[in-house]
């Protein structure tokens, strides 16, 4: 453990809220604490009004209450926090296109590093101006992929020197076989295909279900596990409509013996067991614009064979034979790829090892180190700029006083 004296404040959704960014921020905070003995803090954005936050959360922002953003800025300004890390996702914050967060940034007197989780290539004017305002008020903008750097430069005109690429963090776990966890989860003897994460339309699960009949006809031992509860916002508005539509497809294609729904939000230890038990992880997302995916990052880090649609993040992570890409909305192509993998299972180890080796660069201790170095750099720049401004103001004042005294002599 190192003690470097940088105390960050993370503004984000936060556990126990069940959302990917809450989990991401908790992992980043924990890794940062473990390595640097920091006394960092978290300003949790809404989503868990019943409380239950861990000790590091010392301020809670009601996402729809503008005055809370102003009060949060005041709270952070009077604390010993040296740098603020904003985890940005439009839906986290109140106001049109999440604009309430700008109220906080406008009043903040600490340097800001913003991590961007969603970056639209063809944004509406509202989303464009909302994100531009956030980036203008940030000393650095962190992206999770190389493609996102290009989008920031070419579409949002963010200066190259302001953009930093830090990969999505992943657990530091050993490369292991699948059978022990299969036995523990009651899946022994099955070839396990896995998708996990909060369930919502756009995840493309129906494409997998439509591909399976052709695959299971030749490989009846296949078991497709759909792990995760429905996204809370989706459930609030639409209930379980999407999950029910998936269950209807299972019945339509007579896949009851080949599909397993695990309808719950699993904690880290159980999640890792499911990933470890999987032979193939499939991410059939429907949007090409997706620039990050925690679920894909985790699957790669644990050395899984990954089959994915070619969204931006997948194209980058699965390059150089680290996985397989199939066209969007093409169940037949997906069926062909899966059949090829199952028919040549002896070739899977090479792909698994390539994925695992790539994932080693993304383990949380390494990611925490990259964030720490960036926080330190931004803090030092900010402090230097303040000092220089103070010197300039002092010199101008002295010059003014000197001229005033000379004027009084005549």
C-alpha positions in Angstrom: 0.0 0.0 0.0 1.2 3.5 -0.9 0.2 6.8 0.6 0.5 9.5 -2.0 -1.8 12.0 -0.4 -4.3 12.5 -3.3 -7.9 12.5 -2.0 -10.5 12.2 -4.7 -14.2 12.6 -4.6 -16.2 10.4 -7.0 -19.5 11.7 -8.2 -21.6 8.7 -9.4 -24.4 6.3 -8.7 -23.1 4.0 -6.1 -23.8 0.6 -4.4 -26.1 -0.7 -3.2 -27.8 0.7 -6.3 -28.0 -2.1 -8.9 -26.4 -0.5 -11.9 -23.2 -1.0 -13.9 -21.8 2.5 -13.2 -22.4 2.1 -9.4 -20.5 -1.2 -9.5 -17.7 0.4 -11.6 -17.3 3.3 -9.2 -17.3 1.0 -6.2 -14.6 -1.2 -7.7 -12.5 1.9 -8.7 -12.9 3.5 -5.2 -12.0 0.2 -3.4 -8.9 -0.4 -5.6 -7.8 3.2 -5.1 -8.2 2.9 -1.3 -6.4 -0.4 -1.2 -3.4 0.9 -3.0 -3.1 4.4 -1.8 -4.7 4.6 1.7 -6.6 7.6 0.4 -9.3 9.3 2.5 -11.4 9.7 -0.7 -15.2 10.3 -0.7 -18.2 9.6 -2.8 -21.1 11.9 -3.7 -23.8 9.4 -4.6 -26.4 10.4 -7.1 -29.9 9.4 -6.0 -31.3 6.0 -6.9 -31.3 4.6 -3.4 -33.6 6.9 -1.3 -33.8 4.2 1.5 -30.1 4.8 2.3 -27.9 1.9 3.1 -24.8 3.5 1.5 -21.3 2.5 2.8 -19.2 4.9 4.9 -17.4 6.5 2.0 -20.6 8.1 0.8 -20.7 11.5 2.7 -23.2 13.3 0.4 -26.3 12.1 -1.5 -27.7 14.1 -4.4 -31.3 13.9 -5.3 -30.9 13.7 -9.1 -34.1 15.8 -9.7 -33.4 18.5 -7.1 -31.3 21.3 -8.6 -30.4 22.8 -5.1 -28.7 19.5 -4.2 -26.2 19.9 -7.0 -25.4 23.4 -5.7 -25.1 22.1 -2.1 -22.9 19.2 -3.2 -20.5 21.7 -4.9 -20.4 23.8 -1.7 -19.8 20.6 0.4 -16.9 19.4 -1.9 -15.3 22.9 -2.0 -15.1 23.1 1.8 -13.7 19.6 2.1 -10.0 18.3 1.8 -10.8 16.8 -1.6 -8.1 17.6 -4.1 -9.7 16.3 -7.4 -13.2 15.3 -8.4 -13.9 12.3 -10.7 -17.3 12.6 -12.4 -18.7 9.4 -13.8 -20.8 10.6 -16.6 -23.9 8.9 -18.0 -26.8 11.1 -19.2 -29.4 9.1 -17.3 -27.7 9.5 -14.0 -28.5 13.1 -13.6 -31.7 15.1 -13.6 -32.9 17.7 -16.2 -33.1 17.4 -20.0 -30.2 15.2 -21.2 -28.8 15.2 -17.6 -28.0 18.9 -17.6 -28.4 19.4 -13.8 -24.9 18.2 -13.3 -23.6 21.4 -14.9 -25.0 23.3 -12.0 -22.6 21.5 -9.8 -19.6 21.9 -12.1 -20.2 25.6 -12.5 -19.8 26.2 -8.8 -17.0 23.7 -8.1 -13.6 25.1 -7.1 -11.7 21.8 -7.5 -10.2 20.3 -10.7 -12.5 17.8 -12.5 -11.7 14.5 -14.3 -14.8 13.2 -16.1 -15.1 9.6 -17.1 -17.5 9.3 -20.1 -19.5 6.1 -20.3 -21.8 7.0 -23.2 -20.6 8.9 -26.3 -23.0 9.4 -29.2 -21.6 9.7 -32.7 -24.8 11.3 -34.0 -26.2 13.1 -31.0 -29.2 15.4 -31.0 -28.4 19.1 -30.3 -29.6 18.6 -26.7 -27.3 15.7 -25.9 -24.4 17.4 -27.8 -24.6 20.7 -25.9 -25.1 18.9 -22.6 -22.0 16.8 -22.9 -19.9 19.7 -24.4 -20.7 21.8 -21.3 -19.5 19.0 -19.0 -16.3 18.6 -21.0 -15.6 22.3 -21.1 -15.7 22.3 -17.3 -13.3 19.3 -17.0 -9.6 19.4 -16.9 -9.4 15.9 -18.4 -11.9 13.6 -20.1 -11.3 9.8 -19.6 -12.6 7.4 -22.2 -12.6 3.6 -22.0 -11.7 2.8 -25.6 -9.5 4.1 -28.4 -12.6 4.7 -30.7 -14.0 7.0 -28.1 -10.9 9.2 -28.3 -11.5 9.6 -32.0 -15.2 10.6 -31.5 -14.3 13.2 -28.8 -11.7 14.8 -31.2 -13.7 14.6 -34.4 -17.3 15.3 -33.3 -17.0 17.1 -30.0 -13.8 19.0 -30.8 -12.1 18.1 -27.5 -8.4 18.9 -27.6 -6.2 15.9 -28.0 -4.2 16.7 -24.9 -7.3 16.8 -22.7 -8.3 13.2 -23.6 -7.0 10.2 -21.6 -7.7 6.5 -22.4 -8.0 4.3 -19.3 -9.5 0.8 -19.8 -12.5 -0.5 -18.0 -11.3 -2.2 -14.8 -11.7 -6.0 -14.4 -11.1 -8.5 -11.6 -7.7 -10.0 -11.1 -8.5 -13.7 -11.2 -6.5 -16.7 -12.4 -7.1 -18.5 -15.7 -9.1 -21.5 -14.9 -11.1 -24.4 -16.3 -14.9 -24.4 -16.3 -15.9 -27.7 -14.7 -15.5 -26.9 -11.0 -17.9 -23.9 -11.2 -20.3 -25.9 -13.5 -20.6 -28.6 -10.9 -21.2 -26.0 -8.2 -23.9 -24.3 -10.2 -25.6 -27.6 -11.3 -24.5 -27.3 -14.9 -22.1 -30.3 -15.1 -21.9 -31.9 -18.5 -23.3 -28.9 -20.3 -21.7 -26.6 -22.8 -22.6 -23.2 -21.2 -23.3 -20.1 -23.3 -23.7 -17.0 -21.1 -25.1 -13.5 -21.3 -25.3 -11.4 -18.2 -26.1 -7.8 -17.1 -29.3 -5.8 -16.4 -31.9 -6.9 -18.9 -33.5 -4.4 -21.3 -34.5 -4.1 -24.9 -31.4 -3.4 -27.0 -29.4 -6.1 -25.4 -30.3 -8.4 -28.4 -31.0 -11.5 -26.4 -33.8 -12.4 -28.9 -31.1 -12.8 -31.6 -29.4 -15.5 -29.6 -32.7 -17.3 -29.0 -33.5 -17.2 -32.7 -30.1 -18.7 -33.5 -30.3 -21.6 -31.0 -32.6 -24.0 -32.7 -30.1 -24.7 -35.5 -27.3 -25.0 -33.0 -28.9 -27.3 -30.4 -30.1 -29.7 -33.1 -26.4 -30.7 -33.5 -25.3 -29.9 -29.9 -28.1 -30.8 -27.5 -25.8 -30.4 -24.5 -25.8 -26.6 -25.0 -27.3 -24.5 -22.1 -27.8 -20.8 -22.6 -27.8 -18.9 -19.3 -29.4 -15.4 -19.3 -28.2 -13.9 -16.0 -29.5 -10.7 -14.5 -32.6 -8.9 -13.4 -34.5 -6.4 -15.5 -33.0 -2.9 -15.5 -34.8 -1.0 -12.6 -35.7 1.9 -14.9 -37.1 -0.5 -17.6 -39.0 -2.4 -14.9 -40.4 0.8 -13.5 -41.9 1.9 -16.8 -42.5 -1.4 -18.7 -42.5 -4.0 -16.0 -41.3 -7.4 -17.2 -42.5 -7.0 -20.8 -39.1 -7.7 -22.4 -38.4 -10.8 -20.3 -41.9 -12.2 -21.0 -41.2 -11.7 -24.8 -38.0 -13.7 -24.4 -39.8 -16.5 -22.6 -42.3 -16.7 -25.4 -39.5 -17.2 -27.9 -38.1 -20.0 -25.7 -41.5 -21.7 -25.9 -41.9 -21.0 -29.6 -38.6 -22.7 -30.4 -39.0 -25.5 -27.8 -35.8 -24.5 -26.0 -37.0 -25.1 -22.5 -34.2 -27.7 -21.9 -31.5 -25.3 -23.4 -32.3 -21.9 -21.8 -32.0 -20.9 -18.2 -33.2 -17.5 -16.9 -31.4 -16.4 -13.6 -33.6 -13.5 -12.7 -31.5 -11.7 -10.1 -28.7 -9.1 -9.5 -25.7 -11.2 -8.4 -22.9 -10.0 -6.2 -19.3 -10.2 -7.3 -18.5 -13.7 -6.0 -21.5 -15.3 -7.5 -21.1 -13.4 -10.8 -17.5 -14.7 -11.2 -18.7 -18.3 -10.7 -21.2 -17.9 -13.5 -18.5 -16.4 -15.8 -16.0 -19.0 -14.8 -18.6 -21.8 -15.6 -19.2 -20.4 -19.1 -17.6 -21.8 -22.2 -18.7 -18.9 -24.4 -19.9 -15.5 -23.5 -22.2 -13.8 -26.0 -22.9 -10.0 -26.2 -25.5 -9.4 -29.0 -26.1 -5.7 -28.4 -28.0 -3.9 -31.1 -26.3 -0.5 -31.0 -23.1 0.1 -32.9 -22.4 3.2 -30.9 -21.7 1.5 -27.6 -18.2 2.5 -26.6 -17.9 0.4 -23.4 -19.2 -2.7 -21.8 -18.4 -3.9 -18.3 -19.8 -7.3 -19.0 -17.6 -7.8 -22.1 -14.5 -6.6 -20.2 -15.2 -9.0 -17.4 -15.7 -12.0 -19.8 -12.4 -11.2 -21.6 -10.6 -10.8 -18.3 -11.6 -14.3 -17.2 -10.4 -15.7 -20.5 -13.8 -16.6 -22.1 -14.4 -17.3 -25.8 -16.5 -14.2 -26.7 -19.0 -13.9 -29.6 -20.3 -10.4 -30.1 -22.0 -8.1 -32.5 -19.6 -5.5 -33.8 -20.3 -2.5 -31.6 -17.4 -0.1 -31.1 -16.1 -1.5 -27.9 -16.3 -5.1 -29.1 -14.5 -4.3 -32.3 -11.6 -3.0 -30.3 -11.4 -5.5 -27.5 -11.9 -8.6 -29.7 -9.4 -7.6 -32.4 -6.4 -9.8 -33.2 -8.3 -13.1 -32.7 -9.4 -12.5 -29.2 -13.0 -13.4 -30.0 -15.6 -13.6 -32.8 -17.8 -10.8 -34.4 -21.1 -11.5 -36.1 -23.3 -9.0 -37.9 -26.1 -7.1 -36.1 -29.6 -8.8 -36.2 -28.3 -11.9 -38.1 -29.3 -15.0 -36.1 -28.1 -17.2 -39.0 -24.6 -15.9 -38.9 -24.6 -16.2 -35.1 -25.8 -19.8 -35.4 -23.0 -20.6 -37.9 -20.3 -19.1 -35.6 -21.6 -21.0 -32.5 -21.8 -24.2 -34.4 -18.2 -23.8 -35.6 -17.0 -23.2 -32.0 -18.9 -26.2 -30.6 -17.8 -28.4 -33.5 -14.1 -27.6 -32.9 -13.9 -27.3 -29.1 -10.2 -28.1 -29.1 -9.5 -24.7 -30.7 -11.1 -22.7 -27.9 -8.1 -22.7 -25.6 -6.0 -20.5 -28.0 -8.8 -17.9 -28.1 -9.2 -18.0 -24.3 -5.5 -17.4 -23.7 -5.4 -14.5 -26.1 -8.4 -12.9 -24.4 -7.0 -13.5 -20.9 -3.6 -12.0 -21.8 -5.3 -8.9 -23.1 -7.4 -8.6 -20.0 -4.3 -8.5 -17.7 -3.8 -4.8 -18.8 -7.2 -4.0 -17.4 -7.1 -5.4 -13.9 -8.4 -3.0 -11.2 -5.0 -2.4 -9.5 -3.5 -1.3 -12.8 -6.6 0.9 -13.6 -6.4 2.5 -10.1 -2.8 3.3 -10.7 -3.6 5.0 -13.9 -6.4 7.1 -12.3 -4.1 8.0 -9.4 -1.3 9.3 -11.7 -3.9 11.3 -13.6 -5.4 12.7 -10.5 -2.0 13.7 -9.2 -1.1 15.4 -12.6 -4.4 17.3 -12.7 -4.1 18.4 -9.1 -0.5 19.7 -9.6 -1.5 21.6 -12.7 -4.5 23.1 -11.0 -2.4 24.2 -8.0 0.3 25.7 -10.2 -2.3 27.6 -12.3 -3.8 29.0 -9.1 -0.4 30.1 -7.8 0.4 31.7 -11.1 -2.9 33.6 -11.2 -2.3 34.7 -7.6 1.2 36.0 -8.6 -0.3 37.9 -11.6 -3.0 39.5 -9.5 -0.4 40.4 -6.8 1.8 42.0 -9.4 -1.0 44.0 -11.0 -2.1 45.2 -7.6 1.5 46.3 -6.7 1.8 48.0 -10.0 -1.5 49.8 -9.5 -0.4 50.9 -6.0 2.9 52.1 -7.3 1.3 54.1 -10.0 -1.2 55.5 -7.5 1.6 56.7 -5.2 3.5 58.3 -8.1 0.4 60.1 -9.2 0.0 61.5 -5.6 3.5 63.0 -5.8 2.5 65.5 -8.6 
